[in-house]
Amino acid sequence: MSLAEVRHKLQILIPPEDQWTAVDRALYGPEDLYRVEKETAEQLRFEAITYSFHYHFCNNRFYRRYCQEEGIVPSDIKAPSELVRIPLITDTFFKDYPAGVEFYHWLQKISTVKIPEVSFSKKNPSFDEIIETLAGEGFIVTFTSGSSGRYSFFPRDTLTWMRQRYSFARSGVELIRSEYLSGNPAFFRLNAFPNPAKTFLFSGKIAIAAYGTVFDKENVEYLIDRKVTTDTLRIAMGRGRGFKEKLLGRLAKINRKKMVAQFGRKIEAYAGQGKKLVIAAPPFLVADLLSTLEAKGRKLHLGKNVWLGTAGGWKVPTGGVMLDKSWRERIGELMGIPEEQIRDVYGMSECSAFFPDCEGHYKHIPHSFVYPFVVDEELHPLDYGQLGRLAFLDPLPNSYPGFIITSDRVKILKSCPVCDRPGPVFDNDISRIIGAEDRGCAAIAREQMTQALEKGFVPGGSTRG
């Protein structure tokens, strides 16, 4: 499958060129998102981010008040070196929401665009009822649940979702297309994430973004082909309320074991047909399968017909580090998949970019539009090669400001030590910062954002200034 073929299939996500903004030029313009020369990428990225900053400052009342409290306005950003001055939203901000109909008003508060006016049959509708009602009006709200037990919610209008679908699809294909995919249009795809048609969970919903537009639907199978809501996820993660839900939670643990067994059977069945198989799975599921194989003294001999891609689930609340070469060696030993056909993708629900492994297993940054950087505890930018807290400037979201400081600890290298693609990469030394949302200047920023949010909202009204 060539880049030209991929680009042709993605035409439905690309607006007419005469309608492109600086953001669109940075995303749709490059022939290869990971081979844009440094100077060109820097210019495209600067124009896209400053355009996005000006847009959100002018149209998002909450974010404008927050920037004013920080003493920064768009005209202050005059050069690429000044991008780091753009006020950052903490990732925990997307967890600070009320319940019931106030959740709908919270979405109105934080969104740059006008959210559809809808009504609900209940006085206090659930998260899922609100999300599904908005989806009926073409407005997507995805959710993700971390170890804290609180969901994160992200409002995505049509423009945001189209841009992100394109970004994820290109990221998911460009670094893995190689000889493996070339000339093999009939390979199978086994997706161990939820069916995107049956969930708004981010890790499921992005399946349609990452490859639903690119790959033939009849060759794709979803391991989790049932409805996944905030309630079912909460129960499955052991946070049930009352006897009935706690019982369902215990059953979910049993079902997880069954899913691992089913996962192994399906892989063997596909591989046994002699056709190529691409597996997309969360690392915990692969790890469970490896443990099962070890316990039974079994090995799979899948060989070069299988390509394994993992995404999500590396970050753990105890500050654990992402697994690397030892992980790939274990997969090779127990499943028989060559190391060069095992790739991981680093990403987060807040960001419009994926950072996939190259053949050297360094995670590449599509630097024509997204600008990740590392800061210390006082939010001062650090140089390449230094370990610190990840922040990024993402211009693609049209419905919320994509200028975010995360709770991940990372190291960014100026260039890849292995391949010749230009631009920075993430080292595999990625972990979670324990209690990050409660420390340093980030806690102050979070408080200021809350104050700005309270000042900048009229219940039931538009957020546009």
JOHU-V564537 format. One record per helix or strand of 3 or more residues. SS is the DSSP state (helix for helix, strand for strand). FROM is the first residue (numbers start at 1). TO is the last residue. Records with the same first field share a line. If there is no record, write none. Layout:
SS = FROM-TO + FROM-TO
//
This chain:
helix = 3-13 + 17-19 + 22-28 + 38-59 + 61-70 + 74-76 + 80-85 + 91-95 + 101-110 + 127-135 + 158-174 + 178-181 + 196-198 + 202-212 + 217-219 + 230-236 + 242-272 + 283-296 + 303-305 + 325-335 + 339-341 + 436-438 + 440-455
strand = 140-145 + 151-156 + 188-194 + 220-224 + 277-281 + 306-311 + 342-346 + 355-357 + 371-375 + 387-393 + 403-413
//
